[in-house]
Amino acid sequence: MVIDFRRKRTSPPLPRCILGEEVAVVEDYKYLGVHLDNGLKWRINTDAVYKKGMSRLYFLRKLRSFNVCSKMLEIFYQSVVARALFFAAVCWGGAT
């Protein structure tokens, strides 16, 4: 991924090569589970984390409807839901 730090992006960036292979210029890229975009904004990552968290909360609600004990629900939340929500929070947690 090429990150363009220029304020005015009137012309496309020059081609970049690593070991003779051209590096593609992309709008966004998922790296180690964190979505990065070429403007270094967190919107794509926030949307992905939200979607993943909501899908896992759905399973928590389903477990609760089956009258699973509260201790098991807490374990499920800590191991599945919170893990998805707080993954790589040290990277994007302070973003505005």
N, C-alpha and C positions, 0 to 999 in steps of 0.2 A: 504494500500500500504506500502510495506517495502522498504525503501531507503537504499541502500548499499553504504557506504562511503569508502569501502576498494578500494585501487588502483588496486590491483590484485584480480580478482574474480575467483580464481582457483576452489574453492569449493563452493557449494551452501550454502546460509546462513542457520543457524539453524532455526528450526520451531519456530514461535512466536505464543503465545496464549494470547487471551484477554477474560476473563471471561469463560475460558474453551474451547473457539472456536479458531481454528487455523486461523491465518491471511494469506491470499494468497499472494504470491510473484508474482507481475505482472510487465510487461515491461513499461506500461504507464497507467495513470488513469486520468479521468476527474473529477475534484473536484471544485465545485462552478463555473463551466463554464470555468475553466482554465485547459489546458492539461499539466500534469506533467509526466515526464518520469523518470526512475530509475537512469539516469545519471545527472538529473537536467539540462537538455538542453531544449531549447525553440523551437526547430525545429517543433515538432508536433503542438504546440500551434500556432506558426507563420503560418504554413500551414492552420490550421483551421480558423484563423482570416482572412487570405487572401481569402480563399474560400468563407467565409460568406460575406466579404466586396464586392467581385466581384459579387456575386449573387444579393446583394442589389443595387449595382451600375447599374446593368442591368435594374432593375425596375425604377431607376431614369432616365435612357436613354429612356425607354419606355414612361414615363410621359412627357419627353421633346418632344418626337415625336408627342404626342397628343396636343402640343401647350399649355401646362399648364403654368400659369404665373410664373415668376421667383421667386416671394415671396413664392409661394406654393412649388416650387422646393427646395428652401432654407430650408423651414420648414421640408420637407421630408428628406433632407440630414441630418439636425441636429438631427431629432428625430429617424431616422431609420439607416442611413448609418454610421454616426459618432458614434452612440451608439454602433454599432457592432464592429467598429474598435478600439475604445478606452476603451472597457470594460476591467476592471482589469489592465489597463496600469500601474497603480502604482506598480503592482507586477512584470511585465515583461518588462516595458518600458526602464529600464536602462540596459537590458541584451545585451550582445555582441554576 
